[in-house]
């Protein structure tokens, strides 16, 4: 068991690229935090790698062999989210023909990750606060109190302090979650990570698509380095996957021509455009790529369908 646990930690560390000093500082924070059972609040832009940091905390923690359970709070309506988190007893509601354990119970003594926690309704925030304070919960329709044994890690691409000021997030819940805060920097803030990260992604993508890994040509790398990546690591992965999939079977390198999304960003022009312009254009490109399928586009962008609709309205797409 000790050997297996060590292997889990080594594998998790090997997938975390930290060449830049900014990333190295984050990695040191993660290592110091991992062994504790404290609640961790991880904030950062969409696609920056918050989920990866949460996984690293789990596998470097005290119980890496225990379950790592995740739930996307934005993807479920409040009524379904409650049953998914807490579980339910038979007969708790119409259609509940048998009891079901919720994510809090399934996590056992491992880790429960709550993604996009800022999307929780105020009523659901109050219920979550009570559970975190009491360390106990009940299934819907149940009468037996169940101990919360899992470590809680919360992810947010929204500044929760700003959400508190705007009245959309409870201040008491924020203080309860903000025990150990970690900030995942955007990709543009850690430029030394880009090259090794791109190489690592290309290797992984080649394996999943069962083809020989391509290398980045110097001009292609320069084009990537000149781009601010509003979609962060997720956007980089999507760009590289598209280049890999569409490359000729005898190709050995990726060239700037294989990165059409960056075609208008030569000679550093990307730096002259605002992040809002880049985000608007990228969202429009992804929607075109998915032929208007909003759920698929939201998945590629790494945001909820609701957030995508809000951004479409904002940018008049």
PAKOLDREN-909074 format. One record per residue (C-alpha): residue in one letter; x, z, y. Coordinates in pm, whole numbers, plus 50000, padded with zeros to 5 digits. Layout:
{A {X Z Y}}
...
This chain:
{X {50000 50000 50000}}
{X {50285 50082 50240}}
{X {50442 49740 50177}}
{X {50109 49567 50236}}
{X {50057 49762 50560}}
{X {50406 49670 50680}}
{X {50337 49304 50603}}
{X {50016 49311 50807}}
{X {50203 49451 51106}}
{X {50489 49201 51071}}
{X {50249 48908 51049}}
{X {50059 49025 51357}}
{X {50381 49063 51556}}
{X {50513 48722 51450}}
{X {50211 48548 51599}}
{X {50244 48720 51938}}
{X {50458 48506 52170}}
{X {50639 48724 52424}}
{X {50929 48529 52574}}
{X {50827 48598 52932}}
{X {50897 48940 53084}}
{X {50527 48977 53170}}
{X {50432 48935 52804}}
{X {50712 49163 52693}}
{X {50576 49443 52911}}
{X {50231 49393 52761}}
{X {50376 49401 52409}}
{X {50551 49731 52483}}
{X {50221 49876 52608}}
{X {50049 49758 52291}}
{X {50314 49917 52068}}
{X {50286 50249 52253}}
{X {49906 50243 52236}}
{X {49854 50118 51880}}
{X {49908 50444 51692}}
{X {49658 50639 51905}}
{X {49285 50645 51833}}
{X {49190 50625 52200}}
{X {48938 50372 52327}}
{X {49112 50069 52479}}
{X {48976 49843 52752}}
{X {49136 49497 52750}}
{X {49063 49280 53052}}
{X {49176 48929 53142}}
{X {49060 48573 53196}}
{X {48874 48378 52927}}
{X {49114 48232 52673}}
{X {49411 48445 52782}}
{X {49443 48616 52443}}
{X {49244 48941 52466}}
{X {49118 48900 52110}}
{X {49475 48850 51988}}
{X {49585 49170 52162}}
{X {49295 49359 52003}}
{X {49399 49236 51657}}
{X {49758 49335 51725}}
{X {49648 49687 51823}}
{X {49462 49715 51494}}
{X {49740 49588 51267}}
{X {50007 49796 51440}}
{X {49778 50100 51433}}
{X {49736 50389 51194}}
{X {49481 50216 50966}}
{X {49564 49845 50944}}
{X {49427 49830 50590}}
{X {49084 49936 50717}}
{X {48829 49678 50844}}
{X {48871 49497 51176}}
{X {48514 49425 51285}}
{X {48426 49219 51592}}
{X {48102 49146 51774}}
{X {48039 48914 52069}}
{X {47796 49103 52291}}
{X {47714 48791 52494}}
{X {47598 48583 52200}}
{X {47314 48810 52087}}
{X {46988 48913 52260}}
{X {46958 49290 52328}}
{X {46717 49359 52042}}
{X {46933 49182 51784}}
{X {47254 49327 51928}}
{X {47126 49680 51876}}
{X {47044 49619 51510}}
{X {47379 49443 51458}}
{X {47570 49736 51606}}
{X {47378 50027 51455}}
{X {47214 49871 51150}}
{X {46858 49946 51041}}
{X {46651 50105 50769}}
{X {46396 49928 50556}}
{X {46070 49894 50746}}
{X {46230 49961 51085}}
{X {46067 49643 51217}}
{X {45884 49336 51091}}
{X {46110 49151 50852}}
{X {46333 49450 50772}}
{X {46270 49432 50397}}
{X {46585 49624 50312}}
{X {46833 49854 50485}}
{X {47138 49700 50650}}
{X {47458 49860 50772}}
{X {47560 49779 51129}}
{X {47903 49684 51262}}
{X {47981 50043 51364}}
{X {47928 50153 51006}}
{X {48106 49854 50852}}
{X {48417 49925 51059}}
{X {48463 50253 50867}}
{X {48792 50409 50983}}
{X {48922 50078 51115}}
{X {48859 49908 51447}}
{X {48542 49787 51617}}
{X {48596 49524 51889}}
{X {48319 49472 52145}}
{X {48374 49140 52320}}
{X {48222 49054 52662}}
{X {48095 49409 52708}}
{X {47999 49331 53070}}
{X {47702 49129 52941}}
{X {47533 49438 52792}}
{X {47203 49535 52952}}
{X {47196 49866 53139}}
{X {46972 50009 52865}}
{X {47221 49906 52596}}
{X {47506 50046 52804}}
{X {47331 50385 52806}}
{X {47298 50378 52426}}
{X {47663 50282 52382}}
{X {47769 50561 52617}}
{X {47577 50818 52413}}
{X {47737 50699 52091}}
{X {48088 50711 52238}}
{X {48033 51062 52371}}
{X {47870 51203 52056}}
{X {48075 51000 51806}}
{X {47752 50964 51609}}
{X {47470 50710 51583}}
{X {47160 50635 51380}}
{X {47037 50314 51225}}
{X {46721 50172 51379}}
{X {46429 50346 51215}}
{X {46660 50604 51061}}
{X {46662 50982 51074}}
{X {47014 51046 50943}}
{X {47301 51076 51192}}
{X {47611 50875 51098}}
{X {47961 50959 51219}}
{X {48146 50695 51420}}
{X {48490 50685 51259}}
{X {48618 50353 51396}}
{X {48843 50306 51693}}
{X {48669 50120 51977}}
{X {48837 49833 52160}}
{X {48644 49665 52440}}
{X {48714 49320 52585}}
{X {48599 49185 52920}}
{X {48675 48874 53123}}
{X {48486 49037 53411}}
{X {48648 49302 53632}}
{X {48439 49603 53526}}
{X {48523 49795 53842}}
{X {48369 49512 54043}}
{X {48071 49514 53807}}
{X {48031 49888 53873}}
{X {48031 49826 54249}}
{X {47770 49552 54212}}
{X {47547 49779 54005}}
{X {47554 49570 53686}}
{X {47773 49811 53490}}
{X {47738 50187 53455}}
{X {48015 50385 53621}}
{X {48004 50660 53357}}
{X {48043 50404 53078}}
{X {48333 50240 53261}}
{X {48514 50575 53281}}
{X {48441 50636 52913}}
{X {48584 50296 52814}}
{X {48878 50295 53054}}
{X {49086 50548 52858}}
{X {49373 50308 52795}}
{X {49347 49995 53013}}
{X {49541 49681 52923}}
{X {49551 49363 53131}}
{X {49627 49034 52956}}
{X {49795 48803 53210}}
{X {49683 48439 53240}}
{X {49909 48176 53088}}
{X {50020 48050 53432}}
{X {50165 48398 53501}}
{X {50396 48383 53198}}
{X {50558 48037 53215}}
{X {50840 48118 52970}}
{X {50578 48164 52698}}
{X {50441 47811 52728}}
{X {50705 47617 52531}}
{X {50732 47852 52228}}
{X {50355 47901 52233}}
{X {50294 47526 52230}}
{X {50543 47484 51943}}
{X {50377 47764 51745}}
{X {50031 47616 51802}}
{X {50145 47268 51699}}
{X {50286 47406 51374}}
{X {49966 47597 51298}}
{X {49745 47300 51388}}
{X {49952 47066 51172}}
{X {49905 47296 50875}}
{X {49529 47320 50926}}
{X {49496 46940 50962}}
{X {49741 46876 50677}}
{X {49982 46655 50864}}
{X {50342 46665 50983}}
{X {50390 46874 51295}}
{X {50465 46674 51610}}
{X {50724 46777 51866}}
{X {50666 46786 52240}}
{X {50860 46524 52434}}
{X {51036 46645 52747}}
{X {50790 46461 52977}}
{X {50492 46608 52788}}
{X {50636 46956 52819}}
{X {50693 46898 53192}}
{X {50330 46790 53228}}
{X {50213 47107 53053}}
{X {50439 47322 53268}}
{X {50298 47164 53586}}
{X {49940 47245 53483}}
{X {49793 47589 53572}}
{X {49566 47612 53264}}
{X {49243 47765 53396}}
{X {49134 47785 53031}}
{X {49458 47961 52934}}
{X {49582 47965 52574}}
{X {49253 47839 52435}}
{X {49271 47534 52660}}
{X {49633 47471 52557}}
{X {49533 47486 52192}}
{X {49246 47241 52246}}
{X {49470 46995 52433}}
{X {49733 47006 52158}}
{X {49478 46975 51879}}
{X {49326 46669 52043}}
{X {49671 46513 52083}}
{X {49762 46588 51722}}
{X {49437 46457 51575}}
{X {49438 46136 51781}}
{X {49809 46060 51741}}
{X {49916 45764 51526}}
{X {50001 45850 51165}}
{X {50367 45754 51219}}
{X {50403 45941 51550}}
{X {50677 46203 51575}}
{X {50630 46333 51928}}
{X {50356 46407 52178}}
{X {50393 46216 52504}}
{X {50211 46256 52838}}
{X {49986 45967 52731}}
{X {49861 46188 52447}}
{X {49744 46442 52706}}
{X {49485 46246 52907}}
{X {49340 46564 53057}}
{X {49668 46605 53247}}
{X {49696 46240 53352}}
{X {49606 46320 53713}}
{X {49855 46604 53733}}
{X {50187 46420 53732}}
{X {50460 46512 53975}}
{X {50317 46859 54021}}
{X {49984 46739 54167}}
{X {49804 47004 53959}}
{X {49950 47274 54180}}
{X {49783 47117 54483}}
{X {49434 47160 54334}}
{X {49234 47480 54337}}
{X {49152 47664 54017}}
{X {48783 47605 54085}}
{X {48844 47228 54096}}
{X {49038 47241 53771}}
{X {48774 47454 53605}}
{X {48493 47225 53723}}
{X {48671 46913 53597}}
{X {48762 47071 53264}}
{X {48407 47194 53199}}
{X {48275 46845 53280}}
{X {48532 46695 53042}}
{X {48439 46931 52759}}
{X {48067 46864 52808}}
{X {48141 46492 52793}}
{X {48349 46546 52478}}
{X {48059 46734 52310}}
{X {47804 46482 52439}}
{X {47621 46750 52631}}
{X {47594 47000 52345}}
{X {47609 47323 52541}}
{X {47666 47567 52252}}
{X {47957 47362 52120}}
{X {48102 47324 52470}}
{X {48074 47698 52532}}
{X {48258 47763 52205}}
{X {48542 47528 52301}}
{X {48566 47684 52646}}
{X {48563 48035 52499}}
{X {48269 48153 52707}}
{X {47907 48240 52633}}
{X {47630 47983 52666}}
{X {47488 48192 52952}}
{X {47821 48181 53138}}
{X {47842 47806 53083}}
{X {47496 47759 53233}}
{X {47595 47969 53534}}
{X {47913 47764 53587}}
{X {47720 47436 53553}}
{X {47484 47556 53822}}
{X {47775 47671 54040}}
{X {47959 47340 54013}}
{X {47646 47123 54000}}
{X {47753 46967 53669}}
